[in-house]
Amino acid sequence: MKKKKKTYDGTSVNCWLVRRPIQRWFPLFILPTFLCFLIGFVWPFLQGLYLSFCSFNTPTDAKWVNFDNYIKAFKDASFVHAFKNTAAFAVVSIVVINVIAFFIAYALTQKMRGANLFRTVFFMPNLIGGVVLGYIWSIIFDAILKGYSTYLTANATYGFWGLVILVAWQQIGYMMIIYIAGLQAVPGEIIESARIDGASGWQTLIHITIPNIMPSITICTFLTLTNSFKMFDQNLALTGGAPSVMMEGAKVNMTELLALNIYSTYNISRNYHGVAQAKAVIFFLLVAVLAIAQLTATRSKEVQQ
């Protein structure tokens, strides 16, 4: 019996009529994007790395100074304090945002009335710019604290928690959408089997639901971690780093995070441009290492459905 020859109608992506031209011409289509990547990211990054070892006012008058900028950066009390402040802020905001976003998402996937309306309302703050949010919340906080004869930028503790509340209010809705997508992807048969076996709602949540939405947890943790370390505009608009104190002979802004500290260092004078660039390189390496470590840790706990 003769085997029937396979026929190709040219509609399948796997069809050789489609695949061969793609394989032959794909460099031509990738080239524009690759050039944009080189011009917009790789070249500025390499130039910034070089300038971190230089004293400069503009890139054209850069003078090599070896590791002097990095030594000054690590000796800068304001930079060390900003790092500690950012680390504490990142830990608190990651926990607050993800826990609240998850439970809101969980509640909105329980067939409640008006779920779509609530999703829209919770997501809307994410559409507002960080600078605008900073100024709005500074007015709100100062109005509340007026009754206590103080204001937001007069107390470092108030400023810190003000930043946490602001960023949580802005980002919870976005993370909620990701968690909702993850919860809706959990197979209903697994949940039903757990109920039949007598598992309580809490046991189902801990042992079935959460392990199955680990991809969503990975994404949300990554986003909140990187957003916390990169936060600049909200910090600038809400507190501007205030209040300031003298520490180790240097002025230290108590609510200043790393991104704002780099910006402030650059604006001191032209002699600090190289130091600010060195801080930016350290900042990049720090965020990259933390993000990779977090992705590795959370992906290892993901389950295959």
N, C-alpha and C positions, 0 to 999 in steps of 0.2 A: 504494500500500500504506500503510495507516494505521499510524502509530507507536503502539506500545503505551505506555500511560500507566504511569509508575512508581507502584508501590504501596508504602506505608510500613506496616510492621507494628508500629511504635512501639518496637521493641527496639534499634534503632541509636542510638548517641549523637548521630549527625549528623542524625537525624530531626528535622524541624521541630517535631513534637509535643513532643519533649523539649527541643530547643534554645530555643524561644521562652519557656517559663516560666523557664528558667535565666537567660536574658538579661534578663527583666523583673524577677526577684526576687533576683538575685545581690547587690545592695547590702545587702539585709536580712540575708543570711547572712554577708557579709563584715564588717558593722558591729561585732558583738561582738568579733571578733578584732582589728579595727582599733582599737577603743577600748582593749582590753587593751594593744596595742602603744603607744598614746599614753600611757596611764597608767603602764605598767611600764618604758618605755624612753625615749620622746621627752621627757616632762616631767622625769624625774630627770636626764636628760642636759643639758637646757637649764638646769635649776636648778643643777646641778654646774658648768656653764660660767659662770654668773653668780657663784656663790660663789668661783670661782677668782680673781675680781677683788676679793674682799672679805676683811676680817678678821672672824672669827666664832667663836663657841663653839657656837651652834645656828643653824640657818637663819633663825630669827626675829630674831636680833640682829645680822645681817650689816651691816657698814659698808664702803662702797666705798673701795678703796685703789688703784685704777688697776692698773698693772702691777707693783706692788711684790712681789707673791707670785712672779711669774715671774722677776723679777730675782734674788730670793733663791734660787729653785730652781736657776737656772743658775750661781749663785755657790757653791752648796753642793757641797763637794768629795765628799761621800758620794754625792750624786746622780750626779755625773759618773762617779765610779768604778763605781757600780752599772750605769750605762749601758754602759760599756766591758766590764764583767764579763758583762752579759747578752748583749751582741753576740757576745763570744767563746764563751759557752756555747751560744748559738743556732746558730752556725756548726758547732761540734763536734758537738752533738747531732743536728742535721739530717743531717750526713754519716753519723755512726755508726748512727743509727736506721734511716735509709732504705737504706743499703748492706746492713746485716745482715738487715733485714726482707725486702728483695728476694731475697737469695740463699737465705734460708730458704724463702720462698714458691716460688722456682724449684725448689729441691730437693724440696719437698713436692708439686709438680705433675709429677714424673717417674715416676709410677706405682710409688712405693716402698711397702713394707709398713708398716702402722700409721700412714699419713699422717694419718688423721682424729684418732687419739690424740695425735699430735705437735701438730696444730693446736690442739687443746683445751688441751694443757699450755702451749704458748707464749702462748695468749690469756689464760689464767687470771690472771697478774699485773695485767692491766688492770682486773680486777674489785675489786682491793684499793684502799682509800682512800689518798690521798697522805700524810696525817698518820701513818697506821699504818705505811705503807712507810718513811717517814722514820725513825721510832723503831726499827723492825726493823733497817734497814740501818745505823743509827748503832751499834747493839749489835754487829752483824757486823763493821763496819769497826774499831771500837775493840778488839774481840777479836783481830783480825788485827794491828793496829798495836801492840798491847800488847807483842809480841815485839820491837819496835823502840824500846821505851821512849817512845812518843809516843801521841797520840790524834788523832782526826779534826779536831777544832776547834782544834788547836794549830798547824796548818799550812794556809795558804791553798791550796796546790797540792793537798794531800790532799782538802780540802773541795770544791774545784772538780771534781776527777775523781770524787769520791764522788757528787756531784750528777749528773754525766754518766752514771755507771754505774746509779744509781737510776732515772733517767728513761728510760734505754734499756731496762732490764729491764722497766719498766712498760709502755712504749709499743710495743716491737717487735712483740709479738703482735697488737696492733690494726692496725698498718700492714701486717703480714704478710697478714691477711685481705683487705685492700683489694688488695694486689698479687696474691694468688691469684685474686681475681675478675677482675682485668685480664688475667692470664696465660691463664685459661681462656677468655677472650673472643677471644683471638688466633685468626684462622681457621687451621684445620689445613692447608688446601690450600696456604697461603703457606709454611708451614714445610716441608711435603712437597716443594714446588717447589724450595725452596732446597737441600734435601738432594739432590734429583735433579740439580741444577745443579752439585753438588760443593762446596757451602759447608760449612765445618767448623762444629762446634758453637759455637765462639766467634764466628765470623762471623755465624752465624744469630742469636745472642743480641744482638750489637751492631747489626746492620743490619736485622733483621726484628723480633725480639721487643721490644726496648726502644722503638723508635719507635711500635710498635702499642699499648704500654701507657702512653703519655704521659699520658692522662687520669688513670690511677691515680697516676702520679708527681706530677702537678699537685696532686691531692687530698692525698696523703701529705706532700708538701713544705709545702703550706699549713697542714696540721694541726700538723706538727712545729714550723714557724716560729712560729705563734701560741701553741702550748702552751709553747714555750721562753720566749717573752717574758712570758707570763702566769703562769708558774709561781710559786706562792706557798707552798702548804701543805707541799710536800716540802722547800723551802728553809728554812721556819720550823722544821720538825720535825728535819731532819737536822743543820743547822749553826747555825741561828738567826742567820746572818751572820758568826759568829765565824771566825777571830780578829779582834780590833779593834786598830787602830793610830791614832796621831795623824798627820794629814796636813793641812797648811796650817791648823794651829790648830784642826782639827775632828776629831772621832772618826769613823773610817771603818771599817765592817765589811767585811772583805776578800772574803767569800764571799756578800755580800748582792746579790740581784738586784733589778730595778726594782720589782716588785710589793711585795716585803718592805720596800724602802726607803721607799715611799709609806706603808705601814702604820706603820713605825717613826717617820717624821716626824710623822704625825698624833698619835702617842702621846707626843711630847715634852712639849707643853703646848698650851693653847688658842691661844696666839699663833702656833702653827705649823699650825693647821687649814687656813687659807687656802693656805699654802705646799704642804701635802700635796695639796690639791685642784688647785692649779696643776700640780703634778707629775703628777697623774692625767690631766689634760687633755692634757698633753704626751705622756704614755704612750699614751693613746688614739690621738692623731694619728700617733705613730710606728708603732704596730702596724698601723693602717689603711693608711698609705702603703706600708709594707713588704709587707703582704699583697697589696695591689692590684698593686704592681710585680712581685711573684713570680708571681701568677696570670697577668698579662699576658705575662711572659717565657716561662713554661712552656706556656701555651695556644697560643702562636704556633708551637710545635714539634710540636703534636699533628697526627697524620695522619688523614685521612678514610678509613675502611674501606669 
